[in-house]
Amino acid sequence: MVDIALGLGSLVLLVPVNSLILSLAKRDPQLAMGVPAVSMFINASIMLGYGFWLKPCATNEKLFIGGLLLAIFSSMVVKLNKLLKNK
C-alpha cells in the first residue's frame, strides 16, 4: 500500500502544472489548440522522471506503477472538471 501512495504522490506535481497550462490557455485563446500536446508532453516527462527517480524506493514495482496510473487518471479527471467549469 505504501507503493501505491508513493505513486499517487506525483499528483503534487501534476495538478499545479496542469492548472498553470489551463490558466495560460485561458489568458491567450490562441494557445488553446496546443494545450493537449503541451499537456501530454509535460505530463509524460513529469511521470517518467518521477517514476525513474522513485522506482528504487518502491518495494513492489507493480503497485508503484499502479499508483502512477491512478495519479494520471486522477489528474485527467481534475483537468476535465476545470475545463468543464470554465465554460
C-alpha positions in Angstrom: 0.0 0.0 0.0 2.9 2.3 0.6 3.9 1.9 -3.0 0.5 3.0 -4.3 0.8 6.1 -2.1 4.3 6.7 -3.4 2.9 6.6 -7.0 0.0 8.8 -6.1 2.5 11.4 -4.8 3.1 12.5 -8.3 -0.3 14.4 -8.1 1.6 17.0 -6.1 3.4 17.8 -9.4 0.7 17.1 -11.9 -2.2 19.2 -10.6 -0.4 22.5 -10.3 1.3 22.1 -13.7 -2.0 21.3 -15.4 -3.6 24.3 -13.7 -0.8 26.5 -15.0 -1.2 25.2 -18.5 -5.0 25.8 -18.4 -4.6 29.3 -17.0 -2.2 30.2 -19.8 -4.6 28.9 -22.4 -7.4 30.8 -20.8 -5.4 34.0 -20.8 -4.5 33.6 -24.5 -7.2 31.8 -26.6 -4.8 31.2 -29.5 -2.8 28.8 -27.3 -5.8 26.7 -26.7 -5.2 24.4 -29.7 -1.8 23.5 -28.3 -3.0 22.6 -24.8 -3.4 18.8 -25.4 0.0 18.4 -27.0 1.8 20.5 -24.4 -0.1 18.9 -21.5 0.7 15.4 -22.8 4.4 16.2 -23.2 4.8 17.8 -19.8 2.8 15.2 -18.0 4.7 12.4 -19.7 8.1 14.0 -18.7 6.9 14.5 -15.1 5.7 10.9 -14.8 8.8 9.4 -16.4 11.1 11.5 -14.3 9.1 10.8 -11.1 8.9 7.1 -11.9 12.6 6.6 -12.7 13.6 8.7 -9.7 11.5 6.8 -7.1 11.4 3.3 -8.6 14.4 2.2 -6.4 12.4 3.3 -3.3 9.4 1.1 -4.2 9.4 -2.5 -2.8 6.7 -3.7 -5.2 7.1 -2.2 -8.7 3.6 -3.3 -9.9 1.9 -1.4 -7.1 4.1 1.6 -7.7 3.2 1.7 -11.4 -0.5 1.2 -10.4 -0.2 4.3 -8.2 1.3 6.2 -11.1 -1.6 5.2 -13.4 -4.1 6.2 -10.7 -2.3 9.6 -10.5 -2.6 10.1 -14.2 -6.3 9.2 -14.2 -6.9 11.5 -11.2 -5.0 14.3 -12.9 -7.1 13.9 -16.0 -10.4 14.0 -14.0 -9.3 17.2 -12.2 -8.3 18.7 -15.6 -11.6 17.8 -17.2 -13.5 19.2 -14.2 -11.6 22.5 -14.5 -12.3 22.7 -18.3 -16.0 22.0 -17.9 -16.4 24.5 -15.1 -14.8 27.2 -17.3 -17.5 27.0 -19.9 
